[in-house]
Amino acid sequence: MALKSTYAIWNNKGGVGKSTIAFHLAATYAEKHPETNVLVVDLCPQANVSMMLLGGGTAGEDRVLEFCGSSTPKTVVGYLGNVIAAGPGAPIPDPSEWLVGVSELNDNMPANLFLMCGDGNLEPMAPLISDRAAAPPLTASIDPWKWVHLVIRTFIEALAERSGKQNWMVFIDTNPSFSIYTEIAVSSATRLIVPVNADDSSRVAINALFTLLHGSTPPHPIYGKYTFAEKAKQRQMLIPQVHLIIGNRLTQHDGPAKAFEAMTDATADTLYDAFKANPQRFSTPTMKTGNSSQFRKAFSIPLRDFNTAGVVAAHRGTPLSHLTTDYYAVHGIEVSVDGRRVTDCTDAIEDILKRL
C-alpha cells in the first residue's frame, strides 16, 4: 500500500480551467502509469470533471444525474451524508463502495482510473456540513470542526490502507469559492496545483489564496479568529503546499492559442515574494530559486497551445491520445482537430506530469 500523493487543483479565481486540467492530468497519468490506481475526487458542485470522465457532453451529464438521483447517491454527497449522519467516532464506510470505475461507464478511459463522483446537491448540503463543523465538542478527544474538515482525507487514507499493495495517485477538483466543501478539499490534499491566466487578476487571486490558507499578517482584528486559516492553525492541521503553477489559456473550439509564459511578471514576482517570506508554503524545489526567473522555472509551467484539442477531448470524455486529425461533433458543430495540436497538448500535459 502507498499513497503516492494527493493534489488539489485549486485557485480562488474562476475560469482558469481547473476541471479540464484535472480531467487531462488524471486520464493521462492513468494511461502512463497502469500499475497505479488514479482517483479523482470531485468536490465542485458543478461536477464538470465527473461529467467529462463519465463520457462527456450529455452522456456524462446523464450518468452524473443518475448517480445523484439514486436512493443512496454514489457521490460525494452520499458519502458525506452517510458519514456525518453516523457522527464522529463511528466506523467509516468501506471506501471502495463509493468509487466509480470510470472505464465501466466510459470505455475510452483506462481501467485504473476511479472517481468519487461530484454532485450538485453539495451546494444545498453545505449549510448542514457547516452546522456539523460548528457543533460543540461532545468530548475532549473529538473536535467536530477538525473531524468534518478531514472527512475526505480520512476516506483517501482508508482507501490506500485497505488496498493491499496497490499504489494510489489522487487528484481533487475544487470550486473557486472558499465554501465549506472547498475547505474540505484543500484539507484533504498535501499539494496544490494552481492554474492561473496570464493576467493581473491572477496576481490578485494569488494574494487571496495565501490569505485564505494561511491568514493575514496581522490577522483581521474582528474576523481573524473565525477564518479557516486560524482554526486550522489552532488545530495544527496540514495545509497543502503550492507545488506547481500552471499557466492556462483555453479557447473554446477554434483557433490556436499562442504559447505564453505561465505567469505575468507581476504574478511571478508576487509568488516569488511569498516564497522568500514563507518557503515552507511551497513544496521543496528541485531547481535553484535564487531569483524570480529561477523561481519561475522551478514552480511554473505553461500549457502551450492547449486549445481546441484539449477542449474537444474533454467534451467527448476521451483522453488526448485517442484524438487524431479529424472533425469531431461538439454541441452539434463539426470542429476540426489538427493532429499536430493534439501532440502539443499531450506534450504539455506530460510536461506537467513529469513535475508531479
Order of alpha helices (4+ residues) and beta strands (2+ residues): beta-alpha-beta-alpha-alpha-alpha-beta-alpha-beta-alpha-alpha-alpha-beta-alpha-beta-alpha-alpha-beta-alpha-alpha-beta-alpha-beta-beta-alpha
